[in-house]
Amino acid sequence: MESLDDYDYNLDYNYTEENLTVIEETVFKPKSTCLKEAFCVSLVVVSAVIFLLGFCGNALVIWISGFKMKRTVNTTWYLSLAISDFVFCAFLPFSITNMVMEQWVFGRFMCKFASSIMFLNMFSSIFLLVIISVDRFVSVVFPVWAQNHRTINKASVIVSLAWLLAVALSIPSLVFRDVGSHLGRTICFNNYTLNQHSHKIVALSRLIAGFIVPFIIIMICYSVIILKLQTNRMTKSSKPFKVMTALVAAFFICWLPYHVFVLLELNHQNYDHSVLITGLKVGTSMAAANSFLNPVLYVFMGNDFKQKFKNSVLSKMENAMADEGRTISRYLSRSSSVDGRASTHI
């Protein structure tokens, strides 16, 4: 989402206006357009796929959890996470357009707004993943307490607090994002010239609040859950362990490269410029991919969601194919009885 010279950056590439002169001296020569470069075309295709899968997948989750399922604590988590990832994906076309055109054409307001919205949803998504992890931890370790105190109202308050914290951590994008001209092109970039420590403070705060602390909490929660389940033999299936491993692995793999290259970029003068550009682009794409993996890992593997999805699709088929009405109705009846006993926990 953030930009430097003739490259597109989707989230946070933090070269300041002072650095543009130096960079311009090293790359001041004509370059081929994005659609003529294999690497750039690959990133555009990947970004487009992420947008389509994330937009449609999260829209489906919002439809099912928001309108087809009974309101519960779990559906509150699912719906909030889906909304967060949906909005994130909805703003990806700005980055894709910037990548293809190799310049920012949406003005200063959208430069600030699109950047802040994407960071808002980055943080809110991560915080919601943490909340889901803690909720599952509490449900397994303190089942009696959870049964008596897990309410929809409390879940809504917790979600609201997570969004407020995400808003606070997204404010730097509104403050530091700016539009400038470089090599004859309009770019949307971070202008950290007002304070020499601003860049480092923003980068480190995003690393700590957006990766290190959430990852530690998620790891602790799922480690305790797995040990608890193994010790008490609460499940005979290996699926919960596989799902939990997939959740932690997806979070780690998607976000680690992005944060690593953001840290390296703090001392960009010590590294090859092209390596940083490539690493930041790949890292950003991987981070964005987490927005369409979340519906798969957190929702589609849930029994209740799958049953509601099947029921909704079959009901549409029943209306479209009247001749098959009786058969489908009997199937829906059986599915509904199974759904009543299913658990929303993975």
Secondary structure, DSSP 8 states (H G I E B T S, - for coil): ---BTTB--SS-----HHHHHHHHHHS-S----GGG-HHHHHHHHHHHHHHHHHHHHHHHHHHIIIIIS---HHHHHHHHHHHHHHHHHHTHHHHHHHHHHTS--SHHHHHHHHHHHHHHHHHHHHHHHHHHHHHHHHHHHSHHHHHHH--HHHHHHHHHHHHHHHHHHHHHHHHHEEEEEETTEEEEEE--TT-TTHHHHHHHHHHIIIIIHHHHHHHHHHHHHHHHHHHHT--S-SHHHHHHHHHHHHHHHHHHHHHHHHHHHHTGGGS-HHHHHHHHHHHHHHHHHHHHHHIIIIIITSHHHHHHHHHHHHHHHHHH-GGGHHHHHHHHHHHHHHHHH--S--
